[in-house]
Amino acid sequence: MKSSKLALTLLAISVGLIGCGEDKKPETKKAEAPPPPSIEIKIGHVGPLTGGIAHLGKDNENGARLAIEEANAAKIKIDGKDAKFVLVAEDDQADPKVGTTVAQKLVDAKVAGVVGHLNSGTSIPASDIYNKGNIPVISGSATNPKLTEQGFKVQFRVVARDDQQGPAVANYLATASKPKVVAIIDDATAYGEGLANEVEKTLKAAKITVLPREKGTDKTTDWKAVLTKVKGKKADAVFYGGMDATGGPLLKQGRELGLKAVFSFGDGACTDEMTKLAGAAADGLLCSQAGIPPQAADKKFLDAYKKKFNVDPIIYAPFTYDAANLLIEAMKKANSADPVKYLPELAKIDYKGATGKIAFDEKGDRKDAEITMFTMKDGKLTPIAIIKGGQTVSYEDFVKASAPAPAAPAVAPAAEPAKDAPKAEAKK
């Protein structure tokens, strides 16, 4: 009996000890550090992505897109937060009505800024919407003076105006070709008509006969009736204000009709696309671009653009690249993506971009903007002169002047001993 009691006692003690033992607590995972705060910043881009000049709209969009991607790779912080920039691309079809619709869409989406539009005809009506929405907008290609003459503090551009480009191309045409009678044709858009007006004023001031204006539209591709009239009036030069989609057929049909006049164009038709549209007739044309030529842009940009898109920029991609970077740089300076806070920084910015030094005047126009004159040679646009501040220099001289000075050698070469100097004894 005693042994049974003893066994029961020992069993109870064992159970008790087991019950009093500490339960093994499950391992708890270490709390992960919360992700750093971030902010999404939308930047809009607007240009024609469909229609006859979609190639130019895509070129502009590519420039802005490259800037956005590089900014994200740089891991920029705004107001202590990791900034993620998002490009919101819209197609305005080069149509003023569509342009205002997409402008309102971007304002409603609360974008922090806009790059665009490509055309003056869409930029001007859209600018009122951006102004009312207090959204800064920078065009990399719209050249009509009215765009920045409206007094909107949110409107900027990084290319020259038509009242700079028009006189430049007109004076170059007058000096290089010495025409006696000039026919001027435009496409009835804000851009084409505005540029043609500036060319006409300059030619008339130079006492050159200008025929009554001929007109088409931004969709015209049959110019035979207009060109037959021009040929009958013995014009020895023609200026067309419009885009390459309509300028190419104009030039081709002019040559087919036996018109031997010099054909000249503004930036809208100053593209390699003219060779595709006009064929061999394109050789010898004169045209202007409202800025430096794309091949003169910063090499780092050109290499990055080619690597990203597998093509070279057409015209204004370097300028839309700069426009997007200007918006971002102003945000960095203000430490805010709020347009109210960064707009003052944008207005007074001094920035070295892919297209050179950029600063704005009180209207939002680029100070000291250049104009480039081109000719078509063997099917390729070739820059021949740069015009800045009324002064014309050859493209070769411009490139030489713009080239960076050669870097000093890291270690200065040792001076050669004089011929009669005694040789030092070698140490043993």
C-alpha positions as CSV (number, residue, x, y, z in Angstrom):
1,M,0.0,0.0,0.0
2,K,2.8,2.3,0.9
3,S,4.5,1.6,-2.3
4,S,1.3,2.5,-4.2
5,K,0.9,5.8,-2.4
6,L,4.5,6.6,-3.1
7,A,4.1,5.9,-6.8
8,L,1.0,8.1,-6.9
9,T,2.8,10.8,-5.1
10,L,5.8,10.7,-7.5
11,L,3.3,10.8,-10.5
12,A,1.6,13.8,-9.1
13,I,4.9,15.6,-8.6
14,S,5.9,14.9,-12.2
15,V,2.6,16.1,-13.6
16,G,2.9,19.2,-11.4
17,L,6.4,19.9,-12.6
18,I,5.4,19.5,-16.2
19,G,2.4,21.8,-15.7
20,C,4.7,24.4,-14.0
21,G,7.2,24.3,-16.9
22,E,7.3,27.4,-19.1
23,D,5.5,27.1,-22.4
24,K,7.7,27.7,-25.4
25,K,6.6,30.9,-27.0
26,P,6.4,31.0,-30.8
27,E,9.1,33.1,-32.4
28,T,7.9,36.5,-33.5
29,K,9.1,38.0,-36.7
30,K,10.9,41.2,-36.5
31,A,8.8,44.1,-37.6
32,E,9.8,45.3,-41.0
33,A,10.7,48.9,-41.4
34,P,7.9,50.9,-43.0
35,P,8.7,52.0,-46.6
36,P,9.9,55.6,-46.9
37,P,7.2,58.1,-47.7
38,S,6.7,58.7,-51.4
39,I,4.8,61.2,-53.6
40,E,3.5,60.7,-57.2
41,I,4.0,63.7,-59.4
42,K,2.1,63.7,-62.7
43,I,3.6,65.7,-65.6
44,G,1.5,66.0,-68.8
45,H,2.6,66.0,-72.4
46,V,0.4,66.9,-75.3
47,G,1.1,66.6,-79.0
48,P,-0.4,65.0,-82.1
49,L,0.1,61.3,-81.9
50,T,-2.3,60.5,-84.8
51,G,-2.6,62.2,-88.2
52,G,-0.1,63.6,-90.7
53,I,2.4,65.0,-88.2
54,A,2.2,62.2,-85.6
55,H,5.9,61.6,-86.2
56,L,6.7,65.0,-84.8
57,G,4.3,64.6,-81.9
58,K,5.9,61.3,-80.9
59,D,9.4,62.8,-81.2
60,N,8.3,65.5,-78.7
61,E,6.8,63.0,-76.4
62,N,9.9,60.9,-76.5
63,G,12.0,63.9,-75.3
64,A,9.7,64.4,-72.3
65,R,9.5,60.7,-71.5
66,L,13.3,60.4,-71.4
67,A,13.5,63.2,-68.9
68,I,10.9,61.6,-66.7
69,E,12.7,58.2,-66.7
70,E,16.0,59.8,-65.9
71,A,14.5,61.7,-63.0
72,N,13.0,58.5,-61.6
73,A,16.4,56.8,-61.9
74,A,18.0,59.7,-60.0
75,K,15.8,59.0,-57.0
76,I,14.9,62.6,-56.4
77,K,13.3,63.6,-53.1
78,I,10.7,66.4,-52.9
79,D,9.6,67.6,-49.4
80,G,11.5,64.7,-47.9
81,K,9.5,62.1,-49.9
82,D,10.7,59.8,-52.7
83,A,9.4,61.4,-55.9
84,K,7.9,59.2,-58.5
85,F,7.3,61.1,-61.7
86,V,4.6,59.9,-64.1
87,L,4.2,61.1,-67.7
88,V,0.6,61.5,-68.7
89,A,0.6,61.6,-72.5
90,E,-2.3,63.0,-74.5
91,D,-3.1,63.2,-78.2
92,D,-4.5,66.6,-79.4
93,Q,-4.5,65.5,-83.1
94,A,-3.2,69.0,-83.9
95,D,-6.8,70.1,-83.6
96,P,-7.6,73.2,-81.4
97,K,-10.9,71.7,-80.2
98,V,-9.3,68.4,-79.1
99,G,-6.4,70.5,-77.6
100,T,-8.7,72.3,-75.2
101,T,-10.4,69.0,-74.3
102,V,-7.2,67.3,-73.3
103,A,-5.9,70.4,-71.6
104,Q,-9.0,70.3,-69.3
105,K,-8.5,66.6,-68.8
106,L,-4.9,67.2,-67.5
107,V,-6.1,70.0,-65.2
108,D,-8.8,67.7,-63.8
109,A,-6.2,65.0,-63.3
110,K,-4.2,67.5,-61.2
111,V,-1.0,67.3,-63.1
112,A,1.8,69.3,-61.6
113,G,2.9,70.7,-64.9
114,V,2.6,70.2,-68.7
115,V,5.1,70.0,-71.6
116,G,3.4,71.0,-74.9
117,H,1.5,71.5,-77.0
118,L,3.4,71.0,-80.3
119,N,1.4,73.3,-82.4
120,S,0.7,77.0,-81.8
121,G,-2.9,76.4,-83.0
122,T,-3.5,74.1,-80.1
123,S,-1.2,75.7,-77.6
124,I,-2.9,79.1,-77.7
125,P,-6.5,78.0,-76.9
126,A,-5.2,75.5,-74.4
127,S,-3.1,78.1,-72.6
128,D,-6.2,79.8,-71.2
129,I,-7.3,76.5,-69.6
130,Y,-3.9,75.9,-68.0
131,N,-3.9,79.5,-66.8
132,K,-7.3,79.1,-65.1
133,G,-6.1,75.9,-63.5
134,N,-2.8,77.5,-62.4
135,I,-0.8,74.7,-64.1
136,P,2.7,75.7,-65.5
137,V,3.1,74.7,-69.1
138,I,6.3,74.8,-71.3
139,S,6.1,74.4,-75.0
140,G,9.2,73.0,-76.8
141,S,8.0,73.8,-80.3
142,A,5.0,76.3,-80.5
143,T,6.4,79.5,-82.0
144,N,3.5,82.0,-82.5
145,P,4.2,85.2,-80.5
146,K,0.6,85.3,-79.2
147,L,1.3,82.3,-77.0
148,T,3.3,84.4,-74.5
149,E,1.7,87.8,-75.3
150,Q,-1.4,87.0,-73.4
151,G,0.0,87.8,-70.0
152,F,-0.3,84.3,-68.6
153,K,2.3,83.8,-65.8
154,V,2.1,80.0,-66.2
155,Q,3.1,79.9,-69.9
156,F,6.7,79.4,-71.1
157,R,8.5,78.2,-74.2
158,V,12.1,77.1,-74.8
159,V,12.3,77.9,-78.6
160,A,12.4,81.1,-80.5
161,R,9.2,83.0,-81.6
162,D,8.0,83.5,-85.1
163,D,8.7,87.2,-85.0
164,Q,12.4,86.0,-84.5
165,Q,12.2,83.1,-86.9
166,G,10.3,84.8,-89.7
167,P,12.8,87.7,-90.1
168,A,15.7,85.3,-89.9
169,V,14.5,83.0,-92.7
170,A,13.4,85.9,-94.8
171,N,16.7,87.8,-94.4
172,Y,18.7,84.6,-95.2
173,L,16.5,83.9,-98.3
174,A,17.0,87.5,-99.5
175,T,20.8,87.4,-98.9
176,A,21.5,83.9,-100.2
177,S,19.1,83.7,-103.1
178,K,18.5,87.4,-104.0
179,P,14.9,86.8,-105.3
180,K,13.0,89.6,-107.0
181,V,9.5,88.1,-106.7
182,V,8.4,85.9,-103.8
183,A,5.2,83.9,-103.5
184,I,4.0,83.2,-99.9
185,I,1.6,80.4,-99.2
186,D,0.3,79.3,-95.8
187,D,-1.9,76.6,-94.3
188,A,-4.3,79.0,-92.5
189,T,-3.3,77.8,-89.1
190,A,-2.1,80.0,-86.2
191,Y,1.4,78.7,-86.8
192,G,1.6,78.8,-90.6
193,E,-0.2,82.1,-91.2
194,G,1.6,83.8,-88.3
195,L,5.1,82.8,-89.6
196,A,4.2,83.7,-93.2
197,N,3.1,87.1,-92.0
198,E,6.5,87.7,-90.4
199,V,8.3,86.6,-93.5
200,E,6.2,88.9,-95.7
201,K,6.8,91.9,-93.5
202,T,10.6,91.4,-93.6
203,L,10.7,90.8,-97.4
204,K,8.6,93.9,-98.1
205,A,10.8,96.0,-95.8
206,A,13.8,94.8,-97.9
207,K,11.9,96.1,-101.0
208,I,11.3,92.7,-102.5
209,T,8.1,92.2,-104.4
210,V,5.7,89.8,-102.6
211,L,2.8,88.4,-104.5
212,P,-0.8,88.3,-103.0
213,R,-1.0,85.6,-100.4
214,E,-2.1,82.1,-101.4
215,K,-3.7,79.7,-98.9
216,G,-4.5,76.1,-98.3
217,T,-5.2,74.2,-95.1
218,D,-3.3,71.8,-92.8
219,K,-4.9,69.0,-94.8
220,T,-4.2,70.2,-98.4
221,T,-2.1,67.9,-100.5
222,D,-3.2,69.0,-104.0
223,W,-1.5,72.4,-104.7
224,K,-1.4,72.3,-108.5
225,A,-3.9,75.2,-108.9
226,V,-2.0,77.5,-106.5
227,L,1.4,76.6,-108.0
228,T,0.2,77.1,-111.6
229,K,-0.8,80.7,-110.5
230,V,2.6,81.2,-108.8
231,K,4.4,80.0,-111.9
232,G,2.4,82.3,-114.2
233,K,3.5,85.3,-112.0
234,K,7.2,84.3,-112.5
235,A,8.0,84.0,-108.8
236,D,11.7,83.1,-108.3
237,A,11.2,82.1,-104.6
238,V,8.4,80.5,-102.6
239,F,7.9,80.5,-98.9
240,Y,5.4,78.1,-97.3
241,G,4.1,78.5,-93.7
242,G,3.0,75.0,-92.7
243,M,4.0,71.5,-91.7
244,D,6.0,68.8,-93.6
245,A,2.9,66.7,-94.3
246,T,1.6,69.5,-96.6
247,G,4.8,71.1,-97.5
248,G,6.3,68.0,-99.1
249,P,3.5,67.6,-101.6
250,L,3.7,71.4,-102.3
251,L,7.4,71.1,-103.2
252,K,7.1,67.9,-105.2
253,Q,4.2,69.3,-107.3
254,G,6.0,72.6,-107.9
255,R,9.0,70.8,-109.4
256,E,6.6,68.6,-111.5
257,L,5.1,71.8,-112.9
258,G,8.6,73.1,-113.9
259,L,8.7,75.8,-111.2
260,K,12.4,76.6,-110.8
261,A,12.0,78.9,-107.8
262,V,13.8,78.4,-104.5
263,F,11.5,76.8,-102.0
264,S,11.8,77.8,-98.3
265,F,10.0,76.7,-95.2
266,G,9.7,77.3,-91.5
267,D,10.4,74.7,-88.8
268,G,7.2,72.8,-89.3
269,A,8.5,71.6,-92.6
270,C,12.2,71.5,-91.7
271,T,12.5,67.8,-91.4
272,D,14.0,64.8,-93.1
273,E,10.4,63.7,-93.8
274,M,10.5,66.2,-96.7
275,T,12.7,63.8,-98.6
276,K,10.1,61.0,-98.2
277,L,7.3,63.3,-99.3
278,A,9.0,65.3,-102.1
279,G,11.6,62.8,-103.2
280,A,14.6,64.3,-105.1
281,A,12.7,67.6,-105.4
282,A,13.6,68.3,-101.7
283,D,17.3,68.8,-102.5
284,G,18.2,72.4,-102.4
285,L,15.3,73.7,-100.2
286,L,16.0,76.2,-97.5
287,C,14.3,76.0,-94.1
288,S,14.7,77.2,-90.5
289,Q,14.3,75.7,-87.1
290,A,13.5,77.8,-84.0
291,G,16.5,76.7,-82.0
292,I,19.8,74.9,-82.4
293,P,19.7,71.8,-84.7
294,P,19.1,68.5,-82.9
295,Q,22.6,67.2,-83.8
296,A,24.1,70.1,-81.8
297,A,22.3,69.1,-78.6
298,D,24.2,67.7,-75.7
299,K,25.9,64.4,-76.6
300,K,24.8,62.8,-73.4
301,F,21.2,63.5,-74.3
302,L,21.7,62.3,-77.9
303,D,23.3,59.0,-76.8
304,A,20.5,58.4,-74.3
305,Y,17.8,59.2,-76.8
306,K,19.3,56.8,-79.4
307,K,19.7,54.1,-76.9
308,K,16.1,54.4,-75.6
309,F,14.2,54.8,-78.8
310,N,16.7,53.4,-81.4
311,V,16.3,56.6,-83.6
312,D,17.7,60.1,-83.6
313,P,15.6,63.0,-82.6
314,I,13.8,64.7,-85.5
315,I,13.5,68.4,-84.4
316,Y,12.3,69.4,-81.0
317,A,12.8,66.3,-78.7
318,P,15.9,68.0,-77.1
319,F,13.6,71.0,-76.3
320,T,10.8,68.9,-74.8
321,Y,13.4,67.0,-72.8
322,D,14.7,70.4,-71.4
323,A,11.1,71.5,-70.8
324,A,10.3,68.5,-68.6
325,N,13.6,68.9,-66.8
326,L,12.9,72.5,-66.1
327,L,9.6,71.6,-64.4
328,I,11.4,69.1,-62.3
329,E,14.3,71.4,-61.5
330,A,11.9,74.1,-60.3
331,M,10.1,71.6,-58.1
332,K,13.5,70.6,-56.6
333,K,14.4,74.2,-55.9
334,A,11.0,74.9,-54.3
335,N,11.1,71.5,-52.5
336,S,7.5,71.2,-53.6
337,A,5.4,69.9,-56.6
338,D,2.7,72.4,-55.8
339,P,2.5,74.8,-58.8
340,V,1.9,77.8,-56.5
341,K,5.1,77.1,-54.7
342,Y,7.4,76.1,-57.6
343,L,6.2,78.6,-60.3
344,P,8.3,81.5,-58.9
345,E,11.4,79.2,-59.1
346,L,10.5,78.3,-62.7
347,A,10.1,82.0,-63.7
348,K,13.6,82.9,-62.5
349,I,15.4,79.7,-63.4
350,D,18.9,79.6,-64.8
351,Y,19.5,76.2,-66.3
352,K,22.0,74.4,-68.4
353,G,20.1,72.0,-70.6
354,A,20.6,69.7,-73.6
355,T,19.9,72.8,-75.8
356,G,22.2,75.2,-73.9
357,K,21.6,77.8,-71.3
358,I,17.9,78.5,-70.5
359,A,16.5,81.5,-68.8
360,F,13.1,83.2,-69.3
361,D,12.1,86.8,-69.8
362,E,9.1,88.4,-68.2
363,K,6.8,87.0,-70.8
364,G,8.0,83.4,-70.5
365,D,10.0,83.4,-73.7
366,R,13.5,82.0,-73.8
367,K,16.2,84.6,-73.6
368,D,18.8,84.7,-76.5
369,A,17.1,82.0,-78.5
370,E,18.9,80.8,-81.7
371,I,17.5,80.2,-85.2
372,T,19.2,77.6,-87.4
373,M,19.1,77.7,-91.2
374,F,19.3,74.4,-93.1
375,T,19.5,73.1,-96.7
376,M,18.6,69.7,-98.0
377,K,21.6,68.0,-99.4
378,D,21.6,64.5,-100.8
379,G,18.4,63.7,-99.0
380,K,19.6,64.9,-95.6
381,L,19.0,68.1,-93.7
382,T,22.2,70.0,-93.3
383,P,22.6,73.0,-91.0
384,I,24.4,75.9,-92.7
385,A,24.0,78.9,-90.4
386,I,23.1,79.9,-86.9
387,I,21.3,83.3,-86.3
388,K,21.3,84.8,-82.8
389,G,20.6,88.3,-81.8
390,G,20.5,89.4,-85.5
391,Q,24.0,88.0,-86.1
392,T,24.6,85.2,-88.6
393,V,27.5,82.7,-88.3
394,S,28.2,79.6,-90.2
395,Y,27.3,76.4,-88.6
396,E,30.9,75.2,-88.6
397,D,32.0,78.4,-86.7
398,F,29.1,77.9,-84.2
399,V,30.2,74.3,-83.5
400,K,33.8,75.5,-83.0
401,A,32.8,78.2,-80.6
402,S,30.5,75.9,-78.7
403,A,33.1,73.1,-78.3
404,P,34.4,72.7,-74.7
405,A,38.0,73.6,-74.1
406,P,40.3,70.7,-74.0
407,A,40.9,69.4,-70.5
408,A,44.2,70.1,-68.8
409,P,46.5,67.1,-68.4
410,A,46.2,65.4,-65.1
411,V,50.0,65.6,-64.5
412,A,52.1,68.3,-66.1
413,P,54.8,66.8,-68.2
414,A,58.3,67.1,-66.7
415,A,60.4,69.9,-68.1
416,E,63.2,68.7,-70.3
417,P,66.7,69.5,-68.9
418,A,68.8,72.0,-70.7
419,K,71.2,70.5,-73.3
420,D,74.2,71.6,-71.3
421,A,72.8,70.7,-67.9
422,P,75.0,68.1,-66.0
423,K,73.5,64.7,-65.6
424,A,72.6,63.7,-62.0
425,E,74.6,60.7,-60.7
426,A,72.6,57.6,-60.1
427,K,72.4,56.7,-56.5
428,K,74.0,53.4,-55.6
